């Protein structure tokens, strides 16, 4: 018996030692919600920007253009591969992370603010995913560790939207200014409860307006509820993440990092890796309306005579490259406009998440629909001012004077006497410019409203038959790893898995 005891003791001791050796001393054994919430915020906005946002959406929304075929996902409707990347990246990172945060900050009295902020951010993450793909894993997503669900079902987008709106309302109502928050771990508002409420209602307004074509009555209900709850109306309340130009890529603005790494590696050159420039449709609109944002967004690189190139923002020389016009570098490639190195391409520039300019335009739309009693013309003017003023957050190169803003509004007044469609055209086209760099929302809003009126291209061999893409394509892995749920979702939607299929709320 004594010998048996010794053997058992040695065995247990060895097992204990092995267990200790298998533990990574540099890894936390438990979740720290504050750190993970920060990471969930960063990972939600840093999702393969160049391929999915700039190339796939920016090209199809005719703000960016390229002469090459491989990266021409949106420029020539030629490559659906980039649209798959968003899905494959967002789920293992931001979705799983925010789900873990929600579990870690249980919905008790002391953690109610943290829990509410996490619920709101989860809705923000998922509204992008479902707007891009339609029916997606939602209710069972992020539950691989906790519930061993490795092949989550695809929920219908109609259900997802109603649940997101419910989550936003419940979370906004649950805030308690006397309880703890994420504090400095919250990159948007530093834990400010009042600002998070405004963010929740602002997202509710965005989502509520998304339903105009599929359920106008439901849309009106949520739009009114959001406006009454209190949305972002002041510059001081807009939601943005600040970045720094550090040696670590993670500290840099992911939009600037994506564009610089993907195409504009050396801005003092006329040679771009993927042949990208601004699109003719975008630059022509800014020039035709004498929009002062042109000069803070766009440059042409000019040889100063000594072999060096300098950025020139002169309005007259700004020229956009036509979409799908070339498959080789055109002789005049150097003359086309590209992003400003001190604003759009600045690593330390802020990333706008939700702005008062967008909210004012949404409320202006509510006004012309008869859902709000305010003056649409006043709201439109305030939106334009806010949209131009926000560029000052990018530094001196982004400052637009009040005089230039006044001149623009004088020359481009709101068409108060116009028809409903004429007013919609003006409001939504203004949003197309104001939300520049937030391609996901530009893409969703264009599909909902049809504005601006973009003329599609018909490049040889394109995947859409000359139709502007209207939905992202799911990654190939879903058809094998999660085959049954994937097939059920496609059969239920009846749209197939193609760039030309549509999501639930995208109705004519």
BAFI-498022 format. One record per residue (C-alpha): z, y, x. Coordinates in steps of 0.1 Angstrom, whole numbers, padded with zeros to 4 digits. Example, Ala and Ser with C-alpha at 12.3 -4.5 7.8 and 13.67 -1.06 7.14 Angstrom:
{up:0078 | north:-0045 | east:0123}
{up:0071 | north:-0011 | east:0137}
REM end
This chain:
{up:0000 | north:0000 | east:0000}
{up:0009 | north:0024 | east:0028}
{up:-0025 | north:0017 | east:0045}
{up:-0043 | north:0023 | east:0012}
{up:-0025 | north:0056 | east:0008}
{up:-0035 | north:0067 | east:0043}
{up:-0072 | north:0058 | east:0036}
{up:-0071 | north:0077 | east:0003}
{up:-0055 | north:0106 | east:0020}
{up:-0081 | north:0107 | east:0047}
{up:-0109 | north:0104 | east:0022}
{up:-0095 | north:0133 | east:0001}
{up:-0090 | north:0154 | east:0032}
{up:-0126 | north:0148 | east:0043}
{up:-0139 | north:0156 | east:0009}
{up:-0119 | north:0188 | east:0009}
{up:-0131 | north:0197 | east:0044}
{up:-0167 | north:0191 | east:0033}
{up:-0163 | north:0212 | east:0002}
{up:-0150 | north:0240 | east:0023}
{up:-0180 | north:0237 | east:0048}
{up:-0204 | north:0238 | east:0019}
{up:-0191 | north:0272 | east:0007}
{up:-0210 | north:0302 | east:0019}
{up:-0184 | north:0327 | east:0032}
{up:-0208 | north:0356 | east:0027}
{up:-0213 | north:0349 | east:-0010}
{up:-0189 | north:0359 | east:-0038}
{up:-0176 | north:0329 | east:-0058}
{up:-0175 | north:0349 | east:-0090}
{up:-0196 | north:0376 | east:-0107}
{up:-0187 | north:0412 | east:-0101}
{up:-0202 | north:0429 | east:-0132}
{up:-0205 | north:0463 | east:-0116}
{up:-0227 | north:0451 | east:-0088}
{up:-0248 | north:0429 | east:-0110}
{up:-0253 | north:0457 | east:-0136}
{up:-0267 | north:0479 | east:-0108}
{up:-0290 | north:0452 | east:-0097}
{up:-0301 | north:0445 | east:-0133}
{up:-0310 | north:0482 | east:-0136}
{up:-0330 | north:0482 | east:-0104}
{up:-0348 | north:0449 | east:-0111}
{up:-0358 | north:0460 | east:-0146}
{up:-0379 | north:0489 | east:-0132}
{up:-0391 | north:0473 | east:-0100}
{up:-0414 | north:0446 | east:-0114}
{up:-0446 | north:0442 | east:-0095}
{up:-0455 | north:0478 | east:-0102}
{up:-0488 | north:0480 | east:-0084}
{up:-0504 | north:0449 | east:-0099}
{up:-0491 | north:0451 | east:-0134}
{up:-0486 | north:0488 | east:-0141}
{up:-0510 | north:0507 | east:-0118}
{up:-0539 | north:0482 | east:-0117}
{up:-0537 | north:0464 | east:-0150}
{up:-0525 | north:0492 | east:-0173}
{up:-0533 | north:0523 | east:-0152}
{up:-0569 | north:0512 | east:-0149}
{up:-0574 | north:0502 | east:-0186}
{up:-0557 | north:0535 | east:-0197}
{up:-0581 | north:0553 | east:-0174}
{up:-0556 | north:0571 | east:-0152}
{up:-0564 | north:0550 | east:-0121}
{up:-0598 | north:0536 | east:-0109}
{up:-0610 | north:0514 | east:-0081}
{up:-0644 | north:0504 | east:-0067}
{up:-0632 | north:0469 | east:-0058}
{up:-0635 | north:0438 | east:-0080}
{up:-0604 | north:0419 | east:-0071}
{up:-0578 | north:0445 | east:-0081}
{up:-0599 | north:0456 | east:-0111}
{up:-0576 | north:0441 | east:-0137}
{up:-0577 | north:0472 | east:-0159}
{up:-0606 | north:0492 | east:-0143}
{up:-0632 | north:0465 | east:-0150}
{up:-0612 | north:0441 | east:-0171}
{up:-0621 | north:0416 | east:-0144}
{up:-0588 | north:0399 | east:-0134}
{up:-0561 | north:0387 | east:-0156}
{up:-0539 | north:0374 | east:-0128}
{up:-0519 | north:0405 | east:-0123}
{up:-0508 | north:0405 | east:-0159}
{up:-0490 | north:0372 | east:-0154}
{up:-0468 | north:0385 | east:-0126}
{up:-0445 | north:0406 | east:-0148}
{up:-0434 | north:0376 | east:-0168}
{up:-0427 | north:0355 | east:-0138}
{up:-0407 | north:0382 | east:-0121}
{up:-0386 | north:0398 | east:-0148}
{up:-0370 | north:0366 | east:-0162}
{up:-0354 | north:0352 | east:-0131}
{up:-0342 | north:0386 | east:-0121}
{up:-0334 | north:0413 | east:-0147}
{up:-0331 | north:0390 | east:-0177}
{up:-0308 | north:0365 | east:-0160}
{up:-0288 | north:0393 | east:-0144}
{up:-0281 | north:0413 | east:-0176}
{up:-0273 | north:0381 | east:-0194}
{up:-0246 | north:0373 | east:-0168}
{up:-0232 | north:0408 | east:-0170}
{up:-0229 | north:0404 | east:-0208}
{up:-0210 | north:0372 | east:-0204}
{up:-0188 | north:0386 | east:-0177}
{up:-0177 | north:0417 | east:-0197}
{up:-0165 | north:0400 | east:-0229}
{up:-0165 | north:0420 | east:-0260}
{up:-0129 | north:0429 | east:-0260}
{up:-0112 | north:0462 | east:-0264}
{up:-0110 | north:0471 | east:-0227}
{up:-0145 | north:0461 | east:-0218}
{up:-0163 | north:0474 | east:-0249}
{up:-0181 | north:0502 | east:-0231}
{up:-0194 | north:0479 | east:-0204}
{up:-0204 | north:0454 | east:-0229}
{up:-0223 | north:0480 | east:-0250}
{up:-0241 | north:0494 | east:-0220}
{up:-0252 | north:0459 | east:-0210}
{up:-0265 | north:0452 | east:-0245}
{up:-0285 | north:0484 | east:-0246}
{up:-0300 | north:0477 | east:-0212}
{up:-0309 | north:0442 | east:-0223}
{up:-0328 | north:0457 | east:-0252}
{up:-0346 | north:0480 | east:-0228}
{up:-0356 | north:0450 | east:-0206}
{up:-0369 | north:0429 | east:-0235}
{up:-0388 | north:0457 | east:-0253}
{up:-0411 | north:0458 | east:-0223}
{up:-0416 | north:0421 | east:-0221}
{up:-0423 | north:0416 | east:-0258}
{up:-0446 | north:0446 | east:-0260}
{up:-0467 | north:0431 | east:-0232}
{up:-0468 | north:0395 | east:-0244}
{up:-0458 | north:0394 | east:-0281}
{up:-0437 | north:0363 | east:-0289}
{up:-0415 | north:0355 | east:-0259}
{up:-0383 | north:0336 | east:-0250}
{up:-0356 | north:0359 | east:-0262}
{up:-0326 | north:0344 | east:-0280}
{up:-0324 | north:0314 | east:-0256}
{up:-0335 | north:0333 | east:-0225}
{up:-0311 | north:0335 | east:-0195}
{up:-0291 | north:0305 | east:-0207}
{up:-0301 | north:0280 | east:-0181}
{up:-0267 | north:0281 | east:-0163}
{up:-0244 | north:0285 | east:-0193}
{up:-0261 | north:0263 | east:-0219}
{up:-0285 | north:0242 | east:-0198}
{up:-0315 | north:0256 | east:-0217}
{up:-0343 | north:0254 | east:-0192}
{up:-0372 | north:0255 | east:-0216}
{up:-0363 | north:0283 | east:-0240}
{up:-0381 | north:0287 | east:-0274}
{up:-0404 | north:0316 | east:-0280}
{up:-0390 | north:0339 | east:-0307}
{up:-0413 | north:0358 | east:-0331}
{up:-0418 | north:0394 | east:-0321}
{up:-0408 | north:0405 | east:-0356}
{up:-0374 | north:0389 | east:-0351}
{up:-0371 | north:0403 | east:-0316}
{up:-0377 | north:0438 | east:-0328}
{up:-0352 | north:0436 | east:-0356}
{up:-0326 | north:0421 | east:-0333}
{up:-0331 | north:0448 | east:-0306}
{up:-0327 | north:0475 | east:-0332}
{up:-0295 | north:0458 | east:-0344}
{up:-0282 | north:0455 | east:-0309}
{up:-0288 | north:0492 | east:-0302}
{up:-0271 | north:0503 | east:-0334}
{up:-0241 | north:0481 | east:-0329}
{up:-0237 | north:0490 | east:-0292}
{up:-0240 | north:0527 | east:-0299}
{up:-0213 | north:0525 | east:-0326}
{up:-0190 | north:0505 | east:-0304}
{up:-0185 | north:0530 | east:-0276}
{up:-0150 | north:0543 | east:-0270}
{up:-0147 | north:0573 | east:-0247}
{up:-0111 | north:0562 | east:-0238}
{up:-0121 | north:0529 | east:-0223}
{up:-0135 | north:0520 | east:-0188}
{up:-0172 | north:0521 | east:-0180}
{up:-0194 | north:0510 | east:-0151}
{up:-0188 | north:0544 | east:-0134}
{up:-0209 | north:0549 | east:-0103}
{up:-0224 | north:0514 | east:-0106}
{up:-0244 | north:0528 | east:-0135}
{up:-0275 | north:0544 | east:-0119}
{up:-0286 | north:0562 | east:-0151}
{up:-0256 | north:0581 | east:-0163}
{up:-0226 | north:0572 | east:-0140}
{up:-0209 | north:0556 | east:-0170}
{up:-0211 | north:0587 | east:-0193}
{up:-0206 | north:0572 | east:-0228}
{up:-0221 | north:0602 | east:-0247}
{up:-0253 | north:0600 | east:-0227}
{up:-0255 | north:0562 | east:-0232}
{up:-0253 | north:0568 | east:-0269}
{up:-0283 | north:0592 | east:-0267}
{up:-0302 | north:0566 | east:-0246}
{up:-0295 | north:0539 | east:-0273}
{up:-0307 | north:0561 | east:-0301}
{up:-0337 | north:0572 | east:-0280}
{up:-0348 | north:0537 | east:-0275}
{up:-0342 | north:0531 | east:-0312}
{up:-0366 | north:0560 | east:-0320}
{up:-0392 | north:0546 | east:-0296}
{up:-0390 | north:0511 | east:-0312}
{up:-0387 | north:0524 | east:-0347}
{up:-0419 | north:0543 | east:-0344}
{up:-0436 | north:0513 | east:-0330}
{up:-0435 | north:0497 | east:-0364}
{up:-0456 | north:0524 | east:-0382}
{up:-0486 | north:0502 | east:-0387}
{up:-0469 | north:0469 | east:-0395}
{up:-0440 | north:0481 | east:-0418}
{up:-0441 | north:0519 | east:-0425}
{up:-0410 | north:0518 | east:-0447}
{up:-0389 | north:0500 | east:-0421}
{up:-0403 | north:0523 | east:-0394}
{up:-0392 | north:0553 | east:-0414}
{up:-0357 | north:0539 | east:-0418}
{up:-0351 | north:0533 | east:-0382}
{up:-0367 | north:0566 | east:-0371}
{up:-0345 | north:0586 | east:-0393}
{up:-0314 | north:0566 | east:-0383}
{up:-0322 | north:0573 | east:-0346}
{up:-0328 | north:0610 | east:-0350}
{up:-0296 | north:0613 | east:-0370}
{up:-0277 | north:0593 | east:-0344}
{up:-0287 | north:0618 | east:-0317}
{up:-0315 | north:0613 | east:-0291}
{up:-0321 | north:0628 | east:-0257}
{up:-0331 | north:0664 | east:-0263}
{up:-0321 | north:0683 | east:-0232}
{up:-0333 | north:0680 | east:-0196}
{up:-0297 | north:0673 | east:-0185}
{up:-0296 | north:0641 | east:-0206}
{up:-0329 | north:0624 | east:-0196}
{up:-0325 | north:0590 | east:-0181}
{up:-0337 | north:0586 | east:-0145}
{up:-0329 | north:0566 | east:-0114}
{up:-0326 | north:0585 | east:-0082}
{up:-0339 | north:0570 | east:-0049}
{up:-0338 | north:0579 | east:-0012}
{up:-0364 | north:0576 | east:0015}
{up:-0344 | north:0550 | east:0035}
{up:-0354 | north:0523 | east:0059}
{up:-0346 | north:0497 | east:0032}
{up:-0375 | north:0492 | east:0007}
{up:-0349 | north:0487 | east:-0020}
{up:-0337 | north:0522 | east:-0017}
{up:-0372 | north:0537 | east:-0023}
{up:-0388 | north:0546 | east:-0056}
{up:-0406 | north:0514 | east:-0065}
{up:-0436 | north:0533 | east:-0079}
{up:-0442 | north:0552 | east:-0047}
{up:-0435 | north:0521 | east:-0027}
{up:-0459 | north:0500 | east:-0048}
{up:-0487 | north:0525 | east:-0046}
{up:-0482 | north:0532 | east:-0008}
{up:-0479 | north:0495 | east:0000}
{up:-0507 | north:0484 | east:-0023}
{up:-0533 | north:0511 | east:-0017}
{up:-0524 | north:0544 | east:-0001}
{up:-0508 | north:0531 | east:0030}
{up:-0518 | north:0561 | east:0051}
{up:-0522 | north:0591 | east:0028}
{up:-0538 | north:0612 | east:0055}
{up:-0569 | north:0592 | east:0053}
{up:-0599 | north:0587 | east:0030}
{up:-0598 | north:0549 | east:0034}
{up:-0576 | north:0531 | east:0008}
{up:-0568 | north:0494 | east:0010}
{up:-0578 | north:0486 | east:-0026}
{up:-0603 | north:0514 | east:-0031}
{up:-0581 | north:0533 | east:-0056}
{up:-0583 | north:0569 | east:-0068}
{up:-0575 | north:0587 | east:-0099}
{up:-0598 | north:0581 | east:-0128}
{up:-0624 | north:0605 | east:-0140}
{up:-0611 | north:0605 | east:-0176}
{up:-0576 | north:0615 | east:-0165}
{up:-0586 | north:0642 | east:-0140}
{up:-0613 | north:0656 | east:-0164}
{up:-0587 | north:0660 | east:-0192}
{up:-0563 | north:0678 | east:-0169}
{up:-0590 | north:0702 | east:-0157}
{up:-0606 | north:0707 | east:-0191}
{up:-0572 | north:0718 | east:-0205}
{up:-0562 | north:0737 | east:-0174}
{up:-0531 | north:0716 | east:-0172}
{up:-0509 | north:0728 | east:-0143}
{up:-0496 | north:0693 | east:-0138}
{up:-0529 | north:0686 | east:-0121}
{up:-0518 | north:0705 | east:-0090}
{up:-0485 | north:0686 | east:-0087}
{up:-0500 | north:0652 | east:-0093}
{up:-0533 | north:0653 | east:-0075}
{up:-0548 | north:0660 | east:-0040}
{up:-0581 | north:0657 | east:-0022}
{up:-0579 | north:0649 | east:0015}
{up:-0599 | north:0675 | east:0035}
{up:-0608 | north:0672 | east:0072}
{up:-0593 | north:0703 | east:0089}
{up:-0620 | north:0701 | east:0116}
{up:-0598 | north:0684 | east:0142}
{up:-0600 | north:0649 | east:0128}
{up:-0569 | north:0652 | east:0108}
{up:-0568 | north:0653 | east:0070}
{up:-0547 | north:0678 | east:0049}
{up:-0539 | north:0675 | east:0013}
{up:-0556 | north:0701 | east:-0009}
{up:-0544 | north:0707 | east:-0044}
{up:-0571 | north:0733 | east:-0053}
{up:-0581 | north:0727 | east:-0089}
{up:-0618 | north:0732 | east:-0084}
{up:-0622 | north:0703 | east:-0060}
{up:-0601 | north:0677 | east:-0079}
{up:-0625 | north:0650 | east:-0091}
{up:-0617 | north:0616 | east:-0107}
{up:-0636 | north:0584 | east:-0099}
{up:-0654 | north:0569 | east:-0129}
{up:-0640 | north:0535 | east:-0140}
{up:-0661 | north:0504 | east:-0134}
{up:-0689 | north:0525 | east:-0118}
{up:-0689 | north:0509 | east:-0084}
{up:-0684 | north:0475 | east:-0067}
{up:-0687 | north:0489 | east:-0032}
{up:-0673 | north:0520 | east:-0016}
{up:-0693 | north:0550 | east:-0029}
{up:-0706 | north:0575 | east:-0004}
{up:-0686 | north:0603 | east:-0020}
{up:-0653 | north:0582 | east:-0021}
{up:-0635 | north:0607 | east:0000}
{up:-0641 | north:0635 | east:-0025}
{up:-0621 | north:0618 | east:-0053}
{up:-0586 | north:0628 | east:-0061}
{up:-0556 | north:0606 | east:-0054}
{up:-0518 | north:0608 | east:-0059}
{up:-0499 | north:0638 | east:-0044}
{up:-0479 | north:0626 | east:-0013}
{up:-0449 | north:0649 | east:-0020}
{up:-0444 | north:0640 | east:-0056}
{up:-0460 | north:0607 | east:-0069}
{up:-0460 | north:0590 | east:-0035}
{up:-0426 | north:0603 | east:-0023}
{up:-0401 | north:0575 | east:-0016}
{up:-0372 | north:0597 | east:-0026}
{up:-0387 | north:0608 | east:-0060}
{up:-0368 | north:0599 | east:-0092}
{up:-0380 | north:0572 | east:-0116}
{up:-0381 | north:0585 | east:-0152}
{up:-0367 | north:0559 | east:-0177}
{up:-0365 | north:0580 | east:-0209}
{up:-0371 | north:0617 | east:-0213}
{up:-0365 | north:0645 | east:-0238}
{up:-0402 | north:0653 | east:-0236}
{up:-0410 | north:0619 | east:-0251}
{up:-0383 | north:0622 | east:-0277}
{up:-0396 | north:0657 | east:-0288}
{up:-0431 | north:0642 | east:-0292}
{up:-0418 | north:0613 | east:-0312}
{up:-0399 | north:0637 | east:-0335}
{up:-0430 | north:0658 | east:-0338}
{up:-0448 | north:0627 | east:-0351}
{up:-0419 | north:0621 | east:-0375}
{up:-0424 | north:0656 | east:-0388}
{up:-0461 | north:0653 | east:-0395}
{up:-0453 | north:0620 | east:-0413}
{up:-0428 | north:0638 | east:-0435}
{up:-0398 | north:0619 | east:-0420}
{up:-0382 | north:0649 | east:-0404}
{up:-0379 | north:0685 | east:-0417}
{up:-0384 | north:0703 | east:-0384}
{up:-0415 | north:0722 | east:-0373}
{up:-0439 | north:0699 | east:-0355}
{up:-0455 | north:0729 | east:-0337}
{up:-0421 | north:0740 | east:-0322}
{up:-0413 | north:0704 | east:-0312}
{up:-0447 | north:0700 | east:-0296}
{up:-0442 | north:0732 | east:-0276}
{up:-0407 | north:0721 | east:-0265}
{up:-0421 | north:0687 | east:-0255}
{up:-0448 | north:0703 | east:-0233}
{up:-0422 | north:0725 | east:-0216}
{up:-0398 | north:0696 | east:-0209}
{up:-0427 | north:0674 | east:-0197}
{up:-0438 | north:0700 | east:-0172}
{up:-0403 | north:0711 | east:-0161}
{up:-0393 | north:0675 | east:-0153}
{up:-0416 | north:0675 | east:-0124}
{up:-0393 | north:0699 | east:-0106}
{up:-0370 | north:0669 | east:-0101}
{up:-0395 | north:0656 | east:-0076}
{up:-0389 | north:0686 | east:-0053}
{up:-0406 | north:0719 | east:-0045}
{up:-0441 | north:0704 | east:-0047}
{up:-0434 | north:0695 | east:-0084}
{up:-0422 | north:0729 | east:-0096}
{up:-0444 | north:0744 | east:-0124}
{up:-0437 | north:0781 | east:-0132}
{up:-0428 | north:0793 | east:-0167}
{up:-0458 | north:0815 | east:-0165}
{up:-0482 | north:0786 | east:-0160}
{up:-0465 | north:0767 | east:-0188}
{up:-0468 | north:0797 | east:-0211}
{up:-0505 | north:0801 | east:-0202}
{up:-0511 | north:0764 | east:-0209}
{up:-0495 | north:0766 | east:-0244}
{up:-0514 | north:0798 | east:-0252}
{up:-0547 | north:0781 | east:-0244}
{up:-0537 | north:0747 | east:-0259}
{up:-0517 | north:0756 | east:-0291}
{up:-0506 | north:0729 | east:-0315}
{up:-0531 | north:0725 | east:-0343}
{up:-0507 | north:0731 | east:-0372}
{up:-0536 | north:0735 | east:-0396}
{up:-0554 | north:0703 | east:-0386}
{up:-0555 | north:0670 | east:-0404}
{up:-0530 | north:0643 | east:-0398}
{up:-0553 | north:0625 | east:-0374}
{up:-0561 | north:0656 | east:-0355}
{up:-0523 | north:0663 | east:-0351}
{up:-0518 | north:0626 | east:-0341}
{up:-0546 | north:0629 | east:-0315}
{up:-0530 | north:0660 | east:-0299}
{up:-0494 | north:0646 | east:-0299}
{up:-0504 | north:0612 | east:-0285}
{up:-0528 | north:0625 | east:-0260}
{up:-0501 | north:0648 | east:-0248}
{up:-0478 | north:0617 | east:-0245}
{up:-0505 | north:0600 | east:-0224}
{up:-0502 | north:0628 | east:-0199}
{up:-0465 | north:0634 | east:-0202}
{up:-0455 | north:0598 | east:-0196}
{up:-0477 | north:0594 | east:-0166}
{up:-0462 | north:0567 | east:-0143}
{up:-0446 | north:0550 | east:-0173}
{up:-0476 | north:0529 | east:-0179}
{up:-0458 | north:0503 | east:-0200}
{up:-0450 | north:0529 | east:-0227}
{up:-0485 | north:0546 | east:-0224}
{up:-0501 | north:0512 | east:-0230}
{up:-0479 | north:0504 | east:-0260}
{up:-0484 | north:0538 | east:-0276}
{up:-0521 | north:0537 | east:-0271}
{up:-0523 | north:0503 | east:-0288}
{up:-0502 | north:0516 | east:-0317}
{up:-0520 | north:0549 | east:-0323}
{up:-0555 | north:0546 | east:-0307}
{up:-0550 | north:0579 | east:-0288}
{up:-0563 | north:0591 | east:-0266}
{up:-0597 | north:0580 | east:-0276}
{up:-0608 | north:0560 | east:-0245}
{up:-0644 | north:0548 | east:-0241}
{up:-0643 | north:0512 | east:-0228}
{up:-0663 | north:0500 | east:-0199}
{up:-0685 | north:0469 | east:-0198}
{up:-0686 | north:0457 | east:-0162}
{up:-0707 | north:0426 | east:-0156}
{up:-0687 | north:0394 | east:-0159}
{up:-0657 | north:0411 | east:-0175}
{up:-0632 | north:0390 | east:-0194}
{up:-0630 | north:0410 | east:-0226}
{up:-0666 | north:0415 | east:-0237}
{up:-0663 | north:0452 | east:-0229}
{up:-0630 | north:0457 | east:-0249}
{up:-0600 | north:0475 | east:-0234}
{up:-0573 | north:0448 | east:-0228}
{up:-0546 | north:0448 | east:-0255}
{up:-0522 | north:0421 | east:-0243}
{up:-0509 | north:0406 | east:-0211}
{up:-0516 | north:0369 | east:-0204}
{up:-0487 | north:0344 | east:-0199}
{up:-0484 | north:0327 | east:-0165}
{up:-0500 | north:0293 | east:-0161}
{up:-0466 | north:0277 | east:-0154}
{up:-0455 | north:0282 | east:-0190}
{up:-0483 | north:0259 | east:-0202}
{up:-0468 | north:0231 | east:-0181}
{up:-0431 | north:0237 | east:-0176}
{up:-0425 | north:0250 | east:-0211}
{up:-0456 | north:0235 | east:-0227}
{up:-0443 | north:0227 | east:-0262}
{up:-0427 | north:0261 | east:-0269}
{up:-0457 | north:0279 | east:-0253}
{up:-0482 | north:0261 | east:-0275}
{up:-0461 | north:0266 | east:-0306}
{up:-0459 | north:0303 | east:-0300}
{up:-0497 | north:0307 | east:-0294}
{up:-0505 | north:0286 | east:-0325}
{up:-0480 | north:0306 | east:-0346}
{up:-0495 | north:0339 | east:-0335}
{up:-0531 | north:0327 | east:-0339}
{up:-0542 | north:0350 | east:-0312}
{up:-0547 | north:0328 | east:-0281}
{up:-0536 | north:0337 | east:-0247}
{up:-0561 | north:0363 | east:-0236}
{up:-0564 | north:0399 | east:-0227}
{up:-0581 | north:0406 | east:-0260}
{up:-0553 | north:0391 | east:-0282}
{up:-0528 | north:0414 | east:-0299}
{up:-0491 | north:0416 | east:-0305}
{up:-0474 | north:0416 | east:-0339}
{up:-0470 | north:0454 | east:-0343}
{up:-0506 | north:0461 | east:-0330}
{up:-0523 | north:0464 | east:-0364}
{up:-0553 | north:0487 | east:-0372}
REM end
